[in-house]
């Protein structure tokens, strides 16, 4: 159960674009998370105001979260796949860092569907 809660917290922190009026300006929205991801050797800044897709800053690209995995130093392994949304062969693996509720950071791999590619 603890792993499920941690996975939910990770997904919540990485998800983006909820139905909020402030989401119209994701970069300046006070309810967003901004984090770095590395996909295929390229690093990007992603803005995540809540929901299921992150917006790549300075581009028209969105990353739709499909799953994540990592080892939380306090709560153990996390392996989460969005059921019914997994798209084998169409997903990109990216890396980022998550900070748990105890303030400890650890690397995670996220699996995303890349949409609206453009710079």
Residue pairs with C-beta under 8 A, 6 or more apart in sequence:
2 75
3 75
3 76
3 77
3 78
6 72
6 75
6 78
6 100
7 68
7 78
7 79
7 80
9 100
9 101
10 68
10 70
10 78
10 80
10 98
10 108
11 65
11 68
11 80
12 50
13 33
13 48
13 98
14 33
14 35
14 48
14 54
14 65
14 68
14 96
14 98
14 110
15 48
15 50
15 51
15 52
15 53
15 54
15 65
16 26
16 32
16 46
16 47
16 48
16 49
16 50
16 51
16 52
16 53
16 54
16 55
16 62
16 63
16 65
17 23
17 26
17 48
17 49
17 50
17 51
17 52
17 53
17 54
17 55
17 62
18 49
18 50
18 51
19 51
20 29
20 31
20 49
20 50
22 29
22 30
22 31
22 49
23 29
23 49
23 50
23 51
26 32
26 47
26 48
26 49
26 55
27 34
27 47
27 57
29 47
29 49
31 49
31 50
32 47
32 48
32 49
32 50
33 47
33 48
33 49
34 45
34 46
34 47
34 48
34 57
35 45
35 46
35 48
35 96
35 97
36 43
36 44
36 45
36 46
36 96
36 97
37 43
37 44
37 46
37 54
37 63
37 94
37 95
37 96
37 110
38 44
38 94
38 95
38 96
39 63
39 92
39 93
39 94
39 112
39 114
40 92
44 56
44 57
44 59
44 61
45 56
45 57
45 58
46 54
46 55
46 56
46 57
46 63
46 96
47 54
47 55
47 57
48 54
48 55
52 64
52 65
52 82
53 62
53 63
53 64
53 65
53 115
54 62
54 63
54 65
54 112
55 61
55 62
56 62
56 63
58 119
59 117
59 118
59 119
60 116
60 117
60 118
60 119
61 114
61 115
61 116
61 117
61 118
61 119
62 114
62 115
62 116
63 92
63 94
63 110
63 112
63 113
63 114
63 115
64 85
64 112
64 113
64 114
64 115
65 82
65 110
65 111
65 112
66 81
66 82
66 85
66 86
66 87
66 91
66 111
66 112
66 113
67 79
67 80
67 81
67 82
67 86
67 91
67 110
67 111
68 78
68 79
68 80
68 108
68 109
68 110
68 111
69 77
69 78
69 79
69 80
69 108
69 109
70 77
70 78
70 98
70 106
70 107
70 108
70 109
71 77
71 78
71 106
72 78
72 98
72 100
72 104
72 106
73 100
73 104
73 106
74 100
74 102
74 104
75 100
78 108
81 111
85 113
86 111
87 113
90 113
91 111
91 112
91 113
92 111
92 112
92 113
92 114
93 109
93 110
93 111
94 109
94 110
94 111
94 112
95 107
95 108
95 109
95 110
96 107
96 108
96 110
97 105
97 106
97 107
97 108
98 105
98 106
98 107
98 108
99 105
100 106
